[in-house]
Amino acid sequence: MNTPNQSSVYLIALGAFALGMASYVTAGLIPMIEASFAVSVSMAAQLVTAFTLAYGLGSPIFVALTPAHRQRAGLLLSLGLFVIANAASALAENFTVLMIWRAIAGVGAGVYLAMGIGASAAVSTPEHRGKAIAIIMGGMASGVVLGVPLSLLFAEQMGWQSALWLVALLGLIAFVGLLLKLPALPVATASSLRQKLTILSDGHVLVILTVSLLAAIASLGMYTFIAPLLADPAYGAVRSVTPYLWVWGIGGVLGSFLVGPLVDRLKGPNVTFAIMLILAVSLFVLPLTAALSTWLVMLPIVLWGAVGWALQVPQNNELIRARQAKGDGNLAIALNESALYLGSAIGAAGGGFVLLLQLPVWSLAACAGGVAALGALLQIVNLRRPRTLVAETQVGSCN
């Protein structure tokens, strides 16, 4: 990547950092919002639901509707919408209005990440594309690990609105930077909405999306229940799970950044297969190491966090390879993000069902590891798929 393009990638990553904060900070703000609007905890929690549903379900629709010759404008518009929605959320004086703005912020966030990954790939040379995507995903992971605690600290001192103002400010800085620095993007191959929907009949894409879905069920699903596992007397009787969540998050940041060079040097499907195997093993051994030592268990947790976050770099890179020539690479990425959110929801529901059946708490990790192993087996389909030549650059004028 040359200097101008590299600066664009880092600016997109700054926006992704703000997105990571916005995606997870609301959960920490629930008690403050509950008191501010005099609503129940369950009602306040629906703010998270509004954001994630809009993110997961709305973003593919809006990405699909973005004209092929307006990719740069679509990226800036979605980031601008994200900034406005977070600022409006901070100003909301009515809970219903706040929920509407959180949903709008979710749409802006989902569209921005999908188009941002596509833009970072477009301004990078093919041999550096994996690194560029890794920087974006690393920015988002950093927003979760570093940004969320920082924004919650602001909220404790200056009110819950300050956390959203911080998100909006970082998004605005990224917006201004991209407005000035982001070069014109190659025009995607023009296609109708009906043609774009044919992506769902692409077997290669469906396998990639299914692997992402299974990974999210395993990784994000187990993340929901890490506290019950470690709190069990047989597995450490940990009083505070916070240090372990930090270890998981730090692993995620490292994995997101370090996987980029591997994707550029190795075949993406091979990297994905290795990641799914490591994810399965780390989840399987989680209760075993927890039973031995509260320190030893940090090893599988950091590996779990690293590969869980790293996975989306080779997955998104492979989706771009598969669909770039057809002009719907951004839509493929948006569908991949939707698969992650859907997988997280399924994983949380599945874990709840396991607990409802009063199965041993170790079965949570065993089930998660089994789902990850199933994903690794499915990935063999992509390993056996002949590598077809995919156009690395698109022909056309720039917008």
C-alpha positions in Angstrom: 0.0 0.0 0.0 1.3 3.4 -0.8 1.1 6.2 1.7 -2.1 7.9 0.6 -4.0 4.6 0.4 -2.5 3.4 3.7 -3.8 6.6 5.4 -7.2 5.8 4.0 -7.1 2.3 5.4 -6.2 3.6 8.9 -9.0 6.3 8.7 -11.5 3.5 7.8 -10.1 1.6 10.8 -10.7 4.6 13.1 -14.3 4.5 12.0 -14.4 0.8 12.7 -12.9 1.5 16.2 -15.9 3.8 16.9 -18.2 1.1 15.5 -16.8 -1.5 17.9 -17.4 0.9 20.8 -21.0 1.6 19.7 -21.7 -2.1 19.2 -20.8 -3.1 22.8 -20.9 0.0 25.0 -24.8 0.1 25.2 -24.8 -3.1 27.3 -22.6 -1.3 29.9 -24.9 1.8 29.8 -28.1 -0.1 30.6 -28.2 0.7 34.3 -27.7 4.4 33.7 -30.3 4.5 30.9 -32.7 2.5 33.0 -32.5 5.2 35.7 -32.5 8.1 33.3 -35.7 7.1 31.5 -37.4 5.2 34.4 -37.7 2.0 32.3 -37.1 -1.6 33.3 -33.8 -3.4 32.7 -35.4 -5.7 30.1 -36.8 -2.7 28.2 -33.4 -0.9 28.3 -31.7 -4.0 27.0 -33.8 -3.8 23.9 -31.6 -0.9 22.8 -28.9 -3.6 22.2 -31.5 -5.6 20.3 -32.5 -2.7 18.1 -28.9 -1.9 17.2 -27.9 -5.5 16.4 -31.0 -6.4 14.5 -30.7 -3.3 12.3 -27.0 -4.0 11.9 -27.5 -7.6 10.9 -30.7 -7.4 8.9 -30.6 -3.9 7.5 -27.1 -3.5 6.3 -27.2 -6.2 3.4 -30.4 -4.5 2.1 -28.8 -1.0 2.0 -25.5 -2.3 0.6 -27.4 -4.1 -2.2 -29.2 -0.8 -3.0 -26.1 1.3 -3.2 -25.3 2.2 -6.9 -22.2 0.7 -8.4 -20.8 4.1 -9.2 -21.4 5.5 -5.7 -19.3 3.3 -3.6 -17.2 6.2 -2.1 -20.4 8.3 -1.5 -22.1 5.2 0.1 -19.2 4.7 2.5 -19.2 8.4 3.6 -23.0 8.5 3.8 -23.2 5.5 6.0 -20.4 6.8 8.3 -22.2 10.2 8.4 -25.4 8.5 9.3 -23.7 6.6 12.1 -22.2 9.8 13.5 -25.6 11.6 13.4 -27.4 8.7 14.9 -25.0 8.5 17.9 -25.1 12.3 18.4 -28.9 12.2 18.3 -29.0 9.2 20.7 -27.0 11.3 23.2 -29.6 14.1 22.8 -32.7 11.9 23.0 -35.1 12.8 25.8 -37.6 10.1 25.0 -36.8 6.3 25.3 -38.7 5.5 22.1 -36.7 8.1 20.2 -33.5 6.7 21.6 -34.4 3.2 20.4 -35.1 4.5 16.9 -31.8 6.3 16.7 -29.9 3.2 18.0 -31.5 1.2 15.2 -30.5 3.9 12.7 -26.9 3.8 14.1 -27.0 0.0 13.6 -27.8 0.3 9.9 -25.1 2.9 9.4 -22.6 0.8 11.3 -23.3 -2.4 9.3 -23.2 -0.6 5.9 -20.0 1.3 6.9 -18.1 -1.8 7.9 -19.1 -3.8 4.8 -18.3 -0.9 2.5 -15.2 0.0 4.5 -13.7 -3.5 4.1 -14.5 -3.3 0.4 -12.9 0.1 0.1 -9.8 -0.9 2.0 -9.4 -3.8 -0.4 -10.0 -1.6 -3.4 -7.3 0.9 -2.5 -4.7 -1.8 -1.7 -2.7 -4.0 -4.0 -3.8 -7.6 -4.1 -0.7 -8.8 -2.2 -1.5 -6.4 0.7 -5.3 -6.8 0.7 -5.2 -9.2 3.7 -3.2 -6.8 5.7 -5.7 -4.0 4.9 -8.7 -6.0 6.0 -6.8 -7.0 9.1 -6.2 -3.4 10.0 -10.0 -2.7 9.7 -10.9 -5.7 11.8 -8.2 -4.9 14.3 -9.6 -1.4 14.6 -13.0 -2.8 15.5 -11.5 -5.3 18.0 -9.6 -2.4 19.6 -12.8 -0.4 19.9 -14.3 -3.3 21.8 -11.3 -4.0 24.1 -10.0 -0.5 24.6 -12.8 1.9 23.5 -15.6 0.4 25.5 -13.9 0.6 28.9 -12.8 4.2 28.1 -16.3 5.2 27.1 -17.8 3.6 30.2 -15.3 5.6 32.3 -16.5 8.8 30.6 -20.1 7.7 31.3 -19.5 7.1 35.0 -18.0 10.6 35.3 -20.2 12.6 33.0 -23.3 10.6 32.3 -24.3 7.9 29.8 -24.6 10.5 27.0 -20.8 11.2 27.1 -20.0 7.7 25.9 -22.1 8.2 22.8 -20.7 11.7 22.2 -17.2 10.1 22.3 -18.3 7.5 19.7 -19.8 10.3 17.5 -16.6 12.4 17.8 -14.3 9.6 16.7 -16.7 8.8 13.9 -16.7 12.5 12.8 -12.8 12.6 12.8 -12.8 9.5 10.6 -15.5 11.1 8.3 -13.6 14.3 7.8 -10.3 12.4 7.2 -11.9 10.1 4.6 -13.7 13.0 2.9 -10.2 14.6 2.4 -8.0 11.5 1.9 -10.1 8.7 0.5 -9.4 8.4 -3.3 -12.0 7.6 -5.9 -12.9 4.0 -5.8 -13.2 1.7 -8.8 -16.7 1.4 -10.1 -18.2 -2.0 -9.3 -19.8 -4.0 -12.0 -23.3 -2.7 -12.5 -26.0 -5.2 -11.7 -29.7 -5.1 -10.9 -31.0 -6.0 -7.4 -32.3 -9.3 -8.9 -28.8 -10.1 -10.2 -27.3 -9.3 -6.8 -29.6 -11.7 -5.2 -28.1 -14.5 -7.2 -25.2 -14.4 -4.7 -27.4 -16.6 -2.5 -27.2 -19.3 -5.2 -23.4 -19.3 -5.2 -22.4 -22.5 -3.4 -18.9 -21.2 -2.6 -20.3 -18.1 -0.9 -22.8 -20.2 1.0 -20.1 -22.4 2.4 -18.1 -19.4 3.5 -21.1 -17.8 5.2 -22.1 -21.1 6.9 -18.6 -21.5 8.3 -18.8 -17.9 9.6 -22.2 -18.7 11.1 -20.9 -21.8 12.9 -17.8 -19.9 14.1 -20.0 -17.2 15.6 -22.3 -19.8 17.2 -19.3 -21.4 18.9 -17.2 -18.3 19.7 -19.7 -15.6 20.5 -22.2 -18.1 21.9 -19.6 -19.4 24.4 -18.5 -15.8 25.2 -22.1 -15.2 26.6 -21.6 -18.0 29.1 -18.0 -17.7 30.1 -19.0 -16.3 33.5 -21.2 -19.3 34.5 -18.4 -21.7 33.6 -15.7 -19.9 35.5 -18.0 -19.2 38.5 -18.6 -22.9 39.0 -16.7 -24.3 42.0 -15.3 -27.1 39.8 -13.8 -24.6 37.4 -12.2 -22.0 39.5 -15.1 -20.4 41.4 -14.0 -17.1 39.8 -15.6 -14.1 41.4 -14.9 -11.6 38.7 -14.8 -12.6 35.0 -13.5 -9.2 33.9 -9.8 -10.1 33.7 -10.7 -13.1 31.5 -12.8 -10.9 29.2 -9.8 -8.6 28.9 -7.5 -11.6 28.0 -10.1 -12.7 25.4 -10.3 -9.2 24.0 -6.5 -8.6 23.9 -6.2 -12.0 22.1 -8.8 -10.7 19.6 -6.8 -7.5 18.9 -3.6 -9.4 18.4 -5.3 -12.1 16.2 -7.0 -9.5 14.0 -3.7 -7.7 13.3 -1.4 -10.6 13.0 -3.5 -12.7 10.7 -3.2 -10.2 7.8 0.3 -11.2 6.6 -0.7 -14.9 6.8 -3.7 -14.3 4.5 -1.4 -12.4 2.1 1.1 -15.2 2.0 -1.0 -18.4 2.3 -4.3 -19.5 0.8 -7.2 -18.0 2.7 -9.1 -21.3 2.9 -6.1 -23.0 4.6 -5.9 -20.2 7.1 -9.6 -20.5 7.8 -9.3 -24.2 8.3 -6.5 -23.8 10.8 -8.4 -21.1 12.7 -11.5 -23.3 13.0 -9.4 -26.2 14.3 -7.7 -24.0 16.9 -11.0 -22.6 17.9 -12.5 -26.0 18.4 -9.5 -27.2 20.4 -9.4 -24.1 22.6 -13.1 -24.5 23.4 -12.8 -28.2 24.1 -9.9 -27.7 26.6 -11.5 -24.6 28.3 -13.1 -26.5 31.1 -10.2 -28.9 31.5 -7.7 -26.0 32.0 -10.2 -24.1 34.2 -10.4 -27.2 36.5 -6.6 -27.2 36.8 -5.8 -23.6 37.3 -7.4 -20.1 37.1 -4.2 -18.9 35.5 -3.8 -21.8 33.0 -7.3 -21.3 31.6 -6.1 -17.9 30.2 -4.2 -19.7 27.5 -7.2 -21.3 25.7 -9.1 -18.0 26.3 -6.5 -15.9 24.6 -6.3 -18.4 21.7 -10.1 -18.5 21.5 -10.2 -14.7 21.3 -7.4 -14.5 18.8 -8.8 -16.9 16.3 -12.4 -15.9 16.8 -11.6 -12.3 15.7 -9.0 -13.3 13.2 -11.4 -15.5 11.2 -13.1 -12.7 9.5 -10.0 -11.5 7.7 -9.5 -14.6 5.5 -13.3 -15.0 5.2 -13.9 -11.4 3.9 -10.9 -11.7 1.7 -12.2 -14.9 0.2 -15.6 -13.3 -0.4 -14.1 -10.4 -2.2 -12.1 -12.8 -4.4 -15.3 -14.8 -5.1 -17.6 -11.9 -5.9 -15.4 -9.0 -6.9 -15.7 -9.6 -10.6 -19.5 -9.8 -10.3 -19.7 -6.4 -8.5 -21.3 -7.5 -5.3 -18.3 -8.0 -3.0 -19.6 -5.5 -0.5 -22.9 -7.3 -0.4 -21.1 -10.6 0.3 -19.3 -8.9 3.2 -22.5 -7.5 4.6 -24.1 -11.0 4.5 -21.1 -12.3 6.3 -21.6 -9.7 9.1 -25.2 -10.7 9.2 -24.1 -14.4 9.6 -22.0 -13.3 12.6 -24.9 -11.6 14.4 -27.2 -14.4 13.6 -24.7 -16.9 14.9 -24.2 -14.9 18.1 -28.0 -15.0 18.7 -28.2 -18.7 18.0 -25.2 -19.4 20.2 -26.7 -17.5 23.1 -30.1 -19.2 22.7 -28.5 -22.6 22.4 -26.4 -22.1 25.5 -29.5 -21.0 27.4 -31.2 -24.2 26.3 -28.3 -26.3 27.5 -28.6 -24.6 30.9 -32.4 -25.1 30.9 -31.8 -28.8 30.5 -29.6 -28.6 33.6 -26.7 -30.3 31.8 -23.2 -30.0 33.4 -21.7 -26.5 32.8 -18.8 -28.0 31.0 -21.2 -29.1 28.2 -21.4 -25.5 27.2 -17.8 -25.5 26.1 -18.1 -29.0 24.7 -21.1 -28.0 22.5 -19.3 -24.9 21.3 -16.2 -26.9 20.5 -18.3 -29.4 18.6 -19.9 -26.6 16.5 -16.5 -25.2 15.7 -15.3 -28.7 14.7 -18.3 -29.0 12.4 -17.2 -25.7 10.8 -13.7 -27.0 10.3 -15.2 -30.1 8.6 -17.3 -27.9 6.3 -14.3 -25.8 5.5 -12.8 -28.9 3.8 -15.3 -28.2 1.0 -13.5 -25.0 0.3 -10.1 -26.6 0.6 -11.0 -29.1 -2.1 -12.5 -26.4 -4.4 -10.3 -25.7 -7.4 -8.8 -22.2 -7.2 -10.2 -20.3 -10.0 -8.6 -17.1 -11.3 -10.4 -14.2 -9.8 -9.8 -10.7 -11.2 -7.9 -8.7 -8.6 -8.6 -5.4 -10.1 -11.8 -4.1 -11.7 -11.9 -2.4 -15.0 -13.9 0.8 -15.1 -13.8 4.4 -14.3 -13.7 5.7 -10.8 -16.4 7.5 -8.9 
